[in-house]
């Protein structure tokens, strides 16, 4: 089954929907390319066997030089 092709107009609308209205055409093209790659990789991921514990954990901390 083929999926619909994402276009530059689609990405322009998506960016505008989240308030990214200052993007140049070059920025929009980069976003389109990155989104296409992301969708392709996500399509290949066998996610039916993944659980919450498989999500990457991002841990941030402040050392003594950080904000207090």
Secondary structure as GFF3:
##gff-version 3
##sequence-region A 1 68
A	DSSP	alpha_helix	8	17	.	.	.	ID=ss1
A	DSSP	alpha_helix	25	44	.	.	.	ID=ss2
A	DSSP	three_ten_helix	47	49	.	.	.	ID=ss3
A	DSSP	three_ten_helix	52	54	.	.	.	ID=ss4
###
